[in-house]
Amino acid sequence: MKPIQPILIIFLLIIASVYFLRLRNKTYDRLIVLIFILVGVVLVLMPDLSAKIARIVGVGRGADLVLYLALLALAFICLMLYSKIRELESALTDLVRSIAITEARKPIDEASAPASNKEDALA
């Protein structure tokens, strides 16, 4: 075993434990992360496997294949985060709109308002 392999496996396990203990709770999210972690550990333990898979799919080296897949995963994650941000912005807009409508006050008619209210409105 090469010295980098245990280091990479430890980092993958740390990432997995932080994810499972602190972040998402959805079952399919956990399954996807578990699959990625397992594939990562297998590729770290058997680096020649990525080279064989790369040759099968027509990529020159295993490292290139991993890089291409990582870039696709990054693009997917960016798209999902953008979608989540849009969803949160929409929810926040709805919440602010609801609060504004709930707390709206009837405008004071200055002609019929007492003098003390006019002074308060100006202050």
C-alpha positions in Angstrom: 0.0 0.0 0.0 1.3 3.4 -1.0 1.5 6.1 1.7 -1.1 8.3 0.0 -3.8 5.6 0.1 -4.4 5.6 3.9 -4.5 9.3 3.9 -7.0 9.5 1.1 -9.2 6.8 2.7 -9.1 8.6 6.1 -10.2 11.9 4.4 -13.0 10.0 2.6 -14.2 8.5 5.8 -14.1 11.9 7.6 -16.1 13.5 4.8 -18.6 10.6 5.0 -18.9 10.8 8.8 -19.4 14.6 8.7 -22.1 14.2 6.0 -24.0 11.5 7.8 -23.8 13.0 11.3 -24.3 16.7 10.5 -26.0 17.2 7.1 -28.8 15.7 5.1 -31.3 13.2 6.4 -33.0 12.0 3.2 -32.4 8.3 2.5 -31.6 8.7 -1.2 -29.1 11.4 -0.4 -27.4 9.2 2.1 -27.4 6.3 -0.4 -25.8 8.5 -3.1 -23.1 9.7 -0.8 -22.4 6.2 0.5 -22.0 5.0 -3.1 -19.6 7.8 -3.9 -17.5 7.1 -0.8 -17.3 3.4 -1.5 -16.3 4.0 -5.2 -13.7 6.5 -3.9 -12.3 4.0 -1.4 -12.2 1.2 -4.1 -10.4 3.5 -6.6 -7.9 4.5 -3.9 -7.2 0.9 -3.0 -7.1 -0.3 -6.6 -5.8 2.6 -8.8 -5.4 0.2 -11.8 -9.1 -0.3 -11.9 -9.7 3.4 -12.9 -7.2 2.9 -15.7 -9.0 -0.2 -17.0 -12.4 1.5 -16.8 -10.9 4.6 -18.6 -9.6 2.4 -21.4 -13.0 0.7 -21.8 -14.8 4.1 -22.1 -12.1 5.6 -24.4 -10.3 7.9 -22.0 -6.4 7.8 -22.0 -5.7 7.5 -18.3 -7.6 6.6 -15.1 -6.7 10.0 -13.6 -8.3 11.8 -16.6 -11.5 9.7 -16.2 -11.7 10.6 -12.5 -11.1 14.3 -13.3 -13.9 14.3 -16.0 -16.3 12.6 -13.6 -15.4 15.0 -10.8 -16.0 18.0 -13.1 -19.4 16.6 -14.1 -20.2 16.0 -10.4 -19.1 19.6 -9.6 -21.4 21.0 -12.4 -24.3 19.0 -11.0 -23.7 20.2 -7.5 -23.5 23.8 -8.6 -26.8 23.3 -10.4 -28.4 21.8 -7.3 -27.1 24.6 -5.1 -28.4 27.2 -7.5 -31.8 25.5 -7.5 -31.8 25.5 -3.7 -30.8 29.2 -3.5 -33.6 30.1 -5.9 -36.1 28.0 -3.8 -34.9 29.8 -0.6 -35.2 33.2 -2.2 -38.7 32.5 -3.3 -39.7 31.2 0.2 -38.1 34.3 1.7 -40.0 36.6 -0.7 -43.3 34.9 0.2 -42.5 35.2 3.9 -41.6 38.9 3.7 -44.7 39.5 1.6 -46.9 37.7 4.1 -45.4 39.6 7.1 -45.8 42.9 5.2 -49.5 42.2 4.5 -50.1 41.1 8.1 -48.5 44.1 9.6 -49.9 46.7 7.2 -51.6 49.6 8.8 -54.3 51.8 7.4 -52.9 55.2 6.3 -53.8 58.1 8.7 -56.1 60.7 7.1 -54.3 63.9 7.9 -57.4 66.0 7.7 -59.3 64.1 10.4 -56.3 63.1 12.6 -55.8 64.9 15.9 -52.8 67.3 16.1 -50.8 65.0 18.4 -51.0 62.2 15.8 -49.8 64.6 13.1 -46.8 65.4 15.2 -46.1 61.7 15.8 -46.3 60.9 12.1 -43.8 63.6 11.3 -41.3 62.6 13.9 
